[in-house]
Amino acid sequence: MAEPSIVSQGLELMIFGMGVVFVFLTMLVFVTGAMSRIVNKIAPEVEVPAAKPAPAPQTTGVDPQLLKVLSAAVKEHRARQK
């Protein structure tokens, strides 16, 4: 009886390996779905009330002196860039 060639042995091994992976992944999908259904029966999701949005901070306005200082700093910076 003739020995099978290395190519045919490689193809057999490839088909066997792909079959094992396919069966494993198929089982994984079904087991994961079953676990999900079991967990939902044991501990169903609880509705969490929506949190109220935080109130907007009170704005008292901008200090006029601070505004003058910031304006002068911006003008000085732009003058140095030219």
Gaussian input, Z-matrix of N, CA and C with variables (Angstrom, degrees):
# hf/3-21g

backbone

0 1
 N
 C     1     B1
 C     2     B2     1     A1
 N     3     B3     2     A2     1     D1
 C     4     B4     3     A3     2     D2
 C     5     B5     4     A4     3     D3
 N     6     B6     5     A5     4     D4
 C     7     B7     6     A6     5     D5
 C     8     B8     7     A7     6     D6
 N     9     B9     8     A8     7     D7
 C    10    B10     9     A9     8     D8
 C    11    B11    10    A10     9     D9
 N    12    B12    11    A11    10    D10
 C    13    B13    12    A12    11    D11
 C    14    B14    13    A13    12    D12
 N    15    B15    14    A14    13    D13
 C    16    B16    15    A15    14    D14
 C    17    B17    16    A16    15    D15
 N    18    B18    17    A17    16    D16
 C    19    B19    18    A18    17    D17
 C    20    B20    19    A19    18    D18
 N    21    B21    20    A20    19    D19
 C    22    B22    21    A21    20    D20
 C    23    B23    22    A22    21    D21
 N    24    B24    23    A23    22    D22
 C    25    B25    24    A24    23    D23
 C    26    B26    25    A25    24    D24
 N    27    B27    26    A26    25    D25
 C    28    B28    27    A27    26    D26
 C    29    B29    28    A28    27    D27
 N    30    B30    29    A29    28    D28
 C    31    B31    30    A30    29    D29
 C    32    B32    31    A31    30    D30
 N    33    B33    32    A32    31    D31
 C    34    B34    33    A33    32    D32
 C    35    B35    34    A34    33    D33
 N    36    B36    35    A35    34    D34
 C    37    B37    36    A36    35    D35
 C    38    B38    37    A37    36    D36
 N    39    B39    38    A38    37    D37
 C    40    B40    39    A39    38    D38
 C    41    B41    40    A40    39    D39
 N    42    B42    41    A41    40    D40
 C    43    B43    42    A42    41    D41
 C    44    B44    43    A43    42    D42
 N    45    B45    44    A44    43    D43
 C    46    B46    45    A45    44    D44
 C    47    B47    46    A46    45    D45
 N    48    B48    47    A47    46    D46
 C    49    B49    48    A48    47    D47
 C    50    B50    49    A49    48    D48
 N    51    B51    50    A50    49    D49
 C    52    B52    51    A51    50    D50
 C    53    B53    52    A52    51    D51
 N    54    B54    53    A53    52    D52
 C    55    B55    54    A54    53    D53
 C    56    B56    55    A55    54    D54
 N    57    B57    56    A56    55    D55
 C    58    B58    57    A57    56    D56
 C    59    B59    58    A58    57    D57
 N    60    B60    59    A59    58    D58
 C    61    B61    60    A60    59    D59
 C    62    B62    61    A61    60    D60
 N    63    B63    62    A62    61    D61
 C    64    B64    63    A63    62    D62
 C    65    B65    64    A64    63    D63
 N    66    B66    65    A65    64    D64
 C    67    B67    66    A66    65    D65
 C    68    B68    67    A67    66    D66
 N    69    B69    68    A68    67    D67
 C    70    B70    69    A69    68    D68
 C    71    B71    70    A70    69    D69
 N    72    B72    71    A71    70    D70
 C    73    B73    72    A72    71    D71
 C    74    B74    73    A73    72    D72
 N    75    B75    74    A74    73    D73
 C    76    B76    75    A75    74    D74
 C    77    B77    76    A76    75    D75
 N    78    B78    77    A77    76    D76
 C    79    B79    78    A78    77    D77
 C    80    B80    79    A79    78    D78
 N    81    B81    80    A80    79    D79
 C    82    B82    81    A81    80    D80
 C    83    B83    82    A82    81    D81
 N    84    B84    83    A83    82    D82
 C    85    B85    84    A84    83    D83
 C    86    B86    85    A85    84    D84
 N    87    B87    86    A86    85    D85
 C    88    B88    87    A87    86    D86
 C    89    B89    88    A88    87    D87
 N    90    B90    89    A89    88    D88
 C    91    B91    90    A90    89    D89
 C    92    B92    91    A91    90    D90
 N    93    B93    92    A92    91    D91
 C    94    B94    93    A93    92    D92
 C    95    B95    94    A94    93    D93
 N    96    B96    95    A95    94    D94
 C    97    B97    96    A96    95    D95
 C    98    B98    97    A97    96    D96
 N    99    B99    98    A98    97    D97
 C   100   B100    99    A99    98    D98
 C   101   B101   100   A100    99    D99
 N   102   B102   101   A101   100   D100
 C   103   B103   102   A102   101   D101
 C   104   B104   103   A103   102   D102
 N   105   B105   104   A104   103   D103
 C   106   B106   105   A105   104   D104
 C   107   B107   106   A106   105   D105
 N   108   B108   107   A107   106   D106
 C   109   B109   108   A108   107   D107
 C   110   B110   109   A109   108   D108
 N   111   B111   110   A110   109   D109
 C   112   B112   111   A111   110   D110
 C   113   B113   112   A112   111   D111
 N   114   B114   113   A113   112   D112
 C   115   B115   114   A114   113   D113
 C   116   B116   115   A115   114   D114
 N   117   B117   116   A116   115   D115
 C   118   B118   117   A117   116   D116
 C   119   B119   118   A118   117   D117
 N   120   B120   119   A119   118   D118
 C   121   B121   120   A120   119   D119
 C   122   B122   121   A121   120   D120
 N   123   B123   122   A122   121   D121
 C   124   B124   123   A123   122   D122
 C   125   B125   124   A124   123   D123
 N   126   B126   125   A125   124   D124
 C   127   B127   126   A126   125   D125
 C   128   B128   127   A127   126   D126
 N   129   B129   128   A128   127   D127
 C   130   B130   129   A129   128   D128
 C   131   B131   130   A130   129   D129
 N   132   B132   131   A131   130   D130
 C   133   B133   132   A132   131   D131
 C   134   B134   133   A133   132   D132
 N   135   B135   134   A134   133   D133
 C   136   B136   135   A135   134   D134
 C   137   B137   136   A136   135   D135
 N   138   B138   137   A137   136   D136
 C   139   B139   138   A138   137   D137
 C   140   B140   139   A139   138   D138
 N   141   B141   140   A140   139   D139
 C   142   B142   141   A141   140   D140
 C   143   B143   142   A142   141   D141
 N   144   B144   143   A143   142   D142
 C   145   B145   144   A144   143   D143
 C   146   B146   145   A145   144   D144
 N   147   B147   146   A146   145   D145
 C   148   B148   147   A147   146   D146
 C   149   B149   148   A148   147   D147
 N   150   B150   149   A149   148   D148
 C   151   B151   150   A150   149   D149
 C   152   B152   151   A151   150   D150
 N   153   B153   152   A152   151   D151
 C   154   B154   153   A153   152   D152
 C   155   B155   154   A154   153   D153
 N   156   B156   155   A155   154   D154
 C   157   B157   156   A156   155   D155
 C   158   B158   157   A157   156   D156
 N   159   B159   158   A158   157   D157
 C   160   B160   159   A159   158   D158
 C   161   B161   160   A160   159   D159
 N   162   B162   161   A161   160   D160
 C   163   B163   162   A162   161   D161
 C   164   B164   163   A163   162   D162
 N   165   B165   164   A164   163   D163
 C   166   B166   165   A165   164   D164
 C   167   B167   166   A166   165   D165
 N   168   B168   167   A167   166   D166
 C   169   B169   168   A168   167   D167
 C   170   B170   169   A169   168   D168
 N   171   B171   170   A170   169   D169
 C   172   B172   171   A171   170   D170
 C   173   B173   172   A172   171   D171
 N   174   B174   173   A173   172   D172
 C   175   B175   174   A174   173   D173
 C   176   B176   175   A175   174   D174
 N   177   B177   176   A176   175   D175
 C   178   B178   177   A177   176   D176
 C   179   B179   178   A178   177   D177
 N   180   B180   179   A179   178   D178
 C   181   B181   180   A180   179   D179
 C   182   B182   181   A181   180   D180
 N   183   B183   182   A182   181   D181
 C   184   B184   183   A183   182   D182
 C   185   B185   184   A184   183   D183
 N   186   B186   185   A185   184   D184
 C   187   B187   186   A186   185   D185
 C   188   B188   187   A187   186   D186
 N   189   B189   188   A188   187   D187
 C   190   B190   189   A189   188   D188
 C   191   B191   190   A190   189   D189
 N   192   B192   191   A191   190   D190
 C   193   B193   192   A192   191   D191
 C   194   B194   193   A193   192   D192
 N   195   B195   194   A194   193   D193
 C   196   B196   195   A195   194   D194
 C   197   B197   196   A196   195   D195
 N   198   B198   197   A197   196   D196
 C   199   B199   198   A198   197   D197
 C   200   B200   199   A199   198   D198
 N   201   B201   200   A200   199   D199
 C   202   B202   201   A201   200   D200
 C   203   B203   202   A202   201   D201
 N   204   B204   203   A203   202   D202
 C   205   B205   204   A204   203   D203
 C   206   B206   205   A205   204   D204
 N   207   B207   206   A206   205   D205
 C   208   B208   207   A207   206   D206
 C   209   B209   208   A208   207   D207
 N   210   B210   209   A209   208   D208
 C   211   B211   210   A210   209   D209
 C   212   B212   211   A211   210   D210
 N   213   B213   212   A212   211   D211
 C   214   B214   213   A213   212   D212
 C   215   B215   214   A214   213   D213
 N   216   B216   215   A215   214   D214
 C   217   B217   216   A216   215   D215
 C   218   B218   217   A217   216   D216
 N   219   B219   218   A218   217   D217
 C   220   B220   219   A219   218   D218
 C   221   B221   220   A220   219   D219
 N   222   B222   221   A221   220   D220
 C   223   B223   222   A222   221   D221
 C   224   B224   223   A223   222   D222
 N   225   B225   224   A224   223   D223
 C   226   B226   225   A225   224   D224
 C   227   B227   226   A226   225   D225
 N   228   B228   227   A227   226   D226
 C   229   B229   228   A228   227   D227
 C   230   B230   229   A229   228   D228
 N   231   B231   230   A230   229   D229
 C   232   B232   231   A231   230   D230
 C   233   B233   232   A232   231   D231
 N   234   B234   233   A233   232   D232
 C   235   B235   234   A234   233   D233
 C   236   B236   235   A235   234   D234
 N   237   B237   236   A236   235   D235
 C   238   B238   237   A237   236   D236
 C   239   B239   238   A238   237   D237
 N   240   B240   239   A239   238   D238
 C   241   B241   240   A240   239   D239
 C   242   B242   241   A241   240   D240
 N   243   B243   242   A242   241   D241
 C   244   B244   243   A243   242   D242
 C   245   B245   244   A244   243   D243

   B1=1.4382
   B2=1.5244
   B3=1.2945
   B4=1.4548
   B5=1.5278
   B6=1.3193
   B7=1.4514
   B8=1.5299
   B9=1.3489
   B10=1.4747
   B11=1.5251
   B12=1.3145
   B13=1.4698
   B14=1.5210
   B15=1.3100
   B16=1.4685
   B17=1.5316
   B18=1.3380
   B19=1.4685
   B20=1.5242
   B21=1.3193
   B22=1.4675
   B23=1.5217
   B24=1.3231
   B25=1.4600
   B26=1.5360
   B27=1.3154
   B28=1.4605
   B29=1.5143
   B30=1.3403
   B31=1.4647
   B32=1.5193
   B33=1.3395
   B34=1.4681
   B35=1.5272
   B36=1.3297
   B37=1.4593
   B38=1.5249
   B39=1.3235
   B40=1.4605
   B41=1.5280
   B42=1.3216
   B43=1.4704
   B44=1.5212
   B45=1.3397
   B46=1.4618
   B47=1.5259
   B48=1.3298
   B49=1.4636
   B50=1.5142
   B51=1.3338
   B52=1.4665
   B53=1.5197
   B54=1.3214
   B55=1.4693
   B56=1.5099
   B57=1.3333
   B58=1.4623
   B59=1.5166
   B60=1.3176
   B61=1.4704
   B62=1.5277
   B63=1.3187
   B64=1.4666
   B65=1.5228
   B66=1.3343
   B67=1.4709
   B68=1.5239
   B69=1.3214
   B70=1.4619
   B71=1.5255
   B72=1.3346
   B73=1.4674
   B74=1.5241
   B75=1.3360
   B76=1.4610
   B77=1.5216
   B78=1.3232
   B79=1.4662
   B80=1.5203
   B81=1.3168
   B82=1.4599
   B83=1.5285
   B84=1.3215
   B85=1.4674
   B86=1.5218
   B87=1.3391
   B88=1.4671
   B89=1.5281
   B90=1.3190
   B91=1.4656
   B92=1.5220
   B93=1.3299
   B94=1.4641
   B95=1.5240
   B96=1.3242
   B97=1.4662
   B98=1.5150
   B99=1.3333
   B100=1.4666
   B101=1.5251
   B102=1.3233
   B103=1.4680
   B104=1.5222
   B105=1.3135
   B106=1.4613
   B107=1.5231
   B108=1.3295
   B109=1.4727
   B110=1.5236
   B111=1.3252
   B112=1.4690
   B113=1.5190
   B114=1.3205
   B115=1.4651
   B116=1.5235
   B117=1.3253
   B118=1.4697
   B119=1.5207
   B120=1.3321
   B121=1.4649
   B122=1.5132
   B123=1.3332
   B124=1.4599
   B125=1.5261
   B126=1.3163
   B127=1.4666
   B128=1.5134
   B129=1.3473
   B130=1.4660
   B131=1.5230
   B132=1.3336
   B133=1.4619
   B134=1.5178
   B135=1.3143
   B136=1.4586
   B137=1.5198
   B138=1.3341
   B139=1.4607
   B140=1.5262
   B141=1.3161
   B142=1.4544
   B143=1.5206
   B144=1.3343
   B145=1.4705
   B146=1.5246
   B147=1.3125
   B148=1.4675
   B149=1.5264
   B150=1.3060
   B151=1.4608
   B152=1.5251
   B153=1.3144
   B154=1.4551
   B155=1.5215
   B156=1.3340
   B157=1.4700
   B158=1.5223
   B159=1.3103
   B160=1.4583
   B161=1.5266
   B162=1.3077
   B163=1.4741
   B164=1.5252
   B165=1.3224
   B166=1.4619
   B167=1.5273
   B168=1.3236
   B169=1.4707
   B170=1.5276
   B171=1.3093
   B172=1.4595
   B173=1.5287
   B174=1.3096
   B175=1.4658
   B176=1.5181
   B177=1.3166
   B178=1.4640
   B179=1.5179
   B180=1.3245
   B181=1.4534
   B182=1.5209
   B183=1.3039
   B184=1.4598
   B185=1.5164
   B186=1.3144
   B187=1.4581
   B188=1.5289
   B189=1.3187
   B190=1.4719
   B191=1.5285
   B192=1.3214
   B193=1.4583
   B194=1.5316
   B195=1.3305
   B196=1.4510
   B197=1.5209
   B198=1.3228
   B199=1.4560
   B200=1.5330
   B201=1.3157
   B202=1.4716
   B203=1.5330
   B204=1.3271
   B205=1.4650
   B206=1.5226
   B207=1.3361
   B208=1.4600
   B209=1.5225
   B210=1.3123
   B211=1.4667
   B212=1.5209
   B213=1.3350
   B214=1.4586
   B215=1.5290
   B216=1.3259
   B217=1.4641
   B218=1.5175
   B219=1.3312
   B220=1.4626
   B221=1.5178
   B222=1.3301
   B223=1.4702
   B224=1.5238
   B225=1.3270
   B226=1.4642
   B227=1.5273
   B228=1.3077
   B229=1.4685
   B230=1.5231
   B231=1.3427
   B232=1.4717
   B233=1.5280
   B234=1.3351
   B235=1.4663
   B236=1.5314
   B237=1.3082
   B238=1.4779
   B239=1.5203
   B240=1.3257
   B241=1.4625
   B242=1.5123
   B243=1.3332
   B244=1.4771
   B245=1.4696
   A1=108.56
   A2=116.87
   A3=122.10
   A4=110.41
   A5=114.96
   A6=119.60
   A7=109.56
   A8=116.37
   A9=117.59
   A10=109.62
   A11=115.05
   A12=118.42
   A13=110.09
   A14=114.18
   A15=119.80
   A16=110.52
   A17=117.84
   A18=121.36
   A19=109.63
   A20=117.76
   A21=119.75
   A22=110.09
   A23=118.66
   A24=121.03
   A25=110.30
   A26=116.09
   A27=120.03
   A28=111.89
   A29=116.64
   A30=120.18
   A31=111.16
   A32=117.16
   A33=120.32
   A34=110.26
   A35=116.56
   A36=121.15
   A37=110.75
   A38=117.83
   A39=121.82
   A40=110.66
   A41=117.44
   A42=120.97
   A43=110.24
   A44=116.80
   A45=120.03
   A46=110.63
   A47=117.30
   A48=121.02
   A49=112.47
   A50=116.62
   A51=119.58
   A52=110.49
   A53=117.30
   A54=120.91
   A55=111.70
   A56=116.48
   A57=120.33
   A58=110.15
   A59=117.86
   A60=121.43
   A61=110.37
   A62=117.96
   A63=121.15
   A64=110.97
   A65=116.83
   A66=120.25
   A67=109.86
   A68=117.72
   A69=120.89
   A70=111.34
   A71=117.49
   A72=119.80
   A73=111.85
   A74=117.37
   A75=120.62
   A76=109.94
   A77=117.04
   A78=120.20
   A79=110.50
   A80=117.11
   A81=121.61
   A82=111.23
   A83=117.19
   A84=120.80
   A85=110.37
   A86=117.26
   A87=120.13
   A88=111.69
   A89=117.95
   A90=120.57
   A91=110.29
   A92=117.78
   A93=120.48
   A94=111.02
   A95=117.52
   A96=120.76
   A97=111.59
   A98=117.29
   A99=120.62
   A100=110.68
   A101=116.72
   A102=119.83
   A103=110.79
   A104=117.16
   A105=120.81
   A106=110.96
   A107=115.95
   A108=118.88
   A109=111.24
   A110=117.92
   A111=121.13
   A112=110.66
   A113=117.30
   A114=120.44
   A115=110.41
   A116=118.10
   A117=120.36
   A118=111.42
   A119=118.64
   A120=120.57
   A121=110.66
   A122=117.01
   A123=120.92
   A124=110.99
   A125=116.70
   A126=121.27
   A127=109.36
   A128=117.67
   A129=118.68
   A130=110.89
   A131=114.63
   A132=119.88
   A133=110.54
   A134=115.68
   A135=121.96
   A136=107.64
   A137=116.01
   A138=120.99
   A139=108.54
   A140=116.71
   A141=122.00
   A142=107.43
   A143=117.25
   A144=118.05
   A145=110.50
   A146=114.56
   A147=120.31
   A148=109.25
   A149=115.85
   A150=121.27
   A151=109.88
   A152=115.56
   A153=119.76
   A154=108.47
   A155=117.82
   A156=119.29
   A157=110.33
   A158=116.33
   A159=121.54
   A160=109.46
   A161=115.98
   A162=117.96
   A163=110.28
   A164=115.11
   A165=120.76
   A166=108.60
   A167=117.12
   A168=119.15
   A169=110.69
   A170=115.50
   A171=121.05
   A172=109.12
   A173=115.63
   A174=119.83
   A175=108.04
   A176=115.32
   A177=119.66
   A178=111.89
   A179=117.24
   A180=119.70
   A181=110.13
   A182=115.29
   A183=121.62
   A184=108.33
   A185=114.69
   A186=120.93
   A187=108.75
   A188=118.80
   A189=120.66
   A190=113.19
   A191=118.05
   A192=120.34
   A193=110.09
   A194=117.11
   A195=120.87
   A196=110.51
   A197=117.04
   A198=121.24
   A199=110.66
   A200=117.87
   A201=121.50
   A202=110.57
   A203=116.85
   A204=120.84
   A205=110.35
   A206=117.05
   A207=120.87
   A208=111.17
   A209=117.33
   A210=120.74
   A211=110.83
   A212=116.92
   A213=120.71
   A214=110.69
   A215=117.70
   A216=120.91
   A217=110.80
   A218=117.02
   A219=120.38
   A220=110.35
   A221=117.24
   A222=120.60
   A223=111.09
   A224=116.87
   A225=120.97
   A226=111.24
   A227=116.34
   A228=120.66
   A229=110.77
   A230=116.30
   A231=120.05
   A232=111.39
   A233=116.68
   A234=119.78
   A235=110.24
   A236=117.92
   A237=120.95
   A238=111.59
   A239=117.59
   A240=120.67
   A241=112.33
   A242=118.38
   A243=122.44
   A244=112.77
   D1=136.63
   D2=-175.82
   D3=-79.88
   D4=142.64
   D5=177.20
   D6=-73.96
   D7=142.10
   D8=177.27
   D9=-68.34
   D10=147.70
   D11=-178.73
   D12=-72.52
   D13=162.53
   D14=-178.29
   D15=-65.01
   D16=-29.63
   D17=178.87
   D18=-67.80
   D19=-44.04
   D20=-179.63
   D21=-67.82
   D22=-35.62
   D23=176.09
   D24=-64.96
   D25=-40.09
   D26=178.17
   D27=-64.64
   D28=-40.75
   D29=178.15
   D30=-65.40
   D31=-41.35
   D32=178.15
   D33=-61.19
   D34=-45.25
   D35=179.92
   D36=-63.53
   D37=-40.30
   D38=179.17
   D39=-63.99
   D40=-45.94
   D41=-179.49
   D42=-64.94
   D43=-42.21
   D44=177.97
   D45=-61.49
   D46=-45.97
   D47=-179.58
   D48=-63.72
   D49=-42.67
   D50=179.08
   D51=-66.10
   D52=-35.51
   D53=177.22
   D54=-64.71
   D55=-43.15
   D56=179.26
   D57=-62.98
   D58=-44.51
   D59=179.45
   D60=-63.60
   D61=-42.73
   D62=179.57
   D63=-61.72
   D64=-45.24
   D65=179.94
   D66=-64.15
   D67=-44.01
   D68=179.94
   D69=-61.11
   D70=-46.51
   D71=-178.95
   D72=-66.23
   D73=-35.81
   D74=177.14
   D75=-64.75
   D76=-44.30
   D77=177.51
   D78=-62.93
   D79=-39.20
   D80=180.00
   D81=-61.19
   D82=-41.15
   D83=178.95
   D84=-63.26
   D85=-46.26
   D86=-178.61
   D87=-68.28
   D88=-40.57
   D89=179.93
   D90=-66.57
   D91=-40.39
   D92=178.50
   D93=-64.10
   D94=-42.54
   D95=177.34
   D96=-62.83
   D97=-41.67
   D98=179.01
   D99=-64.88
   D100=-42.03
   D101=178.32
   D102=-62.55
   D103=-38.81
   D104=179.38
   D105=-63.05
   D106=-44.00
   D107=178.58
   D108=-64.69
   D109=-40.61
   D110=179.79
   D111=-64.26
   D112=-44.79
   D113=-179.21
   D114=-64.69
   D115=-38.67
   D116=179.15
   D117=-67.37
   D118=-29.07
   D119=176.40
   D120=-74.73
   D121=-39.43
   D122=-177.16
   D123=-73.84
   D124=-48.02
   D125=-176.40
   D126=-132.40
   D127=84.34
   D128=179.58
   D129=-66.64
   D130=157.28
   D131=-179.25
   D132=-66.73
   D133=142.65
   D134=-179.45
   D135=-104.36
   D136=135.50
   D137=177.94
   D138=-71.28
   D139=126.07
   D140=177.86
   D141=-101.93
   D142=124.29
   D143=-179.92
   D144=-64.30
   D145=145.36
   D146=-179.06
   D147=-69.01
   D148=138.82
   D149=179.62
   D150=-75.09
   D151=144.25
   D152=177.47
   D153=-73.45
   D154=140.79
   D155=178.13
   D156=-67.35
   D157=146.19
   D158=-179.90
   D159=-67.90
   D160=141.92
   D161=179.08
   D162=-66.53
   D163=148.92
   D164=-179.30
   D165=-68.59
   D166=140.28
   D167=179.74
   D168=-65.72
   D169=147.58
   D170=179.30
   D171=-74.61
   D172=128.42
   D173=177.22
   D174=-103.00
   D175=127.99
   D176=-178.02
   D177=-102.32
   D178=-1.58
   D179=-179.45
   D180=106.17
   D181=175.93
   D182=-177.98
   D183=-106.68
   D184=138.28
   D185=177.61
   D186=-65.93
   D187=123.69
   D188=-177.29
   D189=-60.23
   D190=-36.88
   D191=179.89
   D192=-66.85
   D193=-40.81
   D194=178.07
   D195=-63.34
   D196=-39.09
   D197=178.58
   D198=-63.27
   D199=-39.93
   D200=178.38
   D201=-65.28
   D202=-43.03
   D203=-179.34
   D204=-64.08
   D205=-43.60
   D206=179.53
   D207=-65.22
   D208=-40.88
   D209=178.25
   D210=-62.17
   D211=-43.83
   D212=179.16
   D213=-63.55
   D214=-38.47
   D215=179.92
   D216=-66.33
   D217=-40.14
   D218=179.05
   D219=-66.36
   D220=-43.32
   D221=178.64
   D222=-61.28
   D223=-42.61
   D224=178.88
   D225=-63.62
   D226=-41.55
   D227=179.63
   D228=-63.61
   D229=-45.37
   D230=179.86
   D231=-65.81
   D232=-34.55
   D233=179.01
   D234=-66.95
   D235=-37.16
   D236=179.35
   D237=-72.14
   D238=-26.60
   D239=-179.44
   D240=-72.54
   D241=-23.62
   D242=-177.23
   D243=-81.84

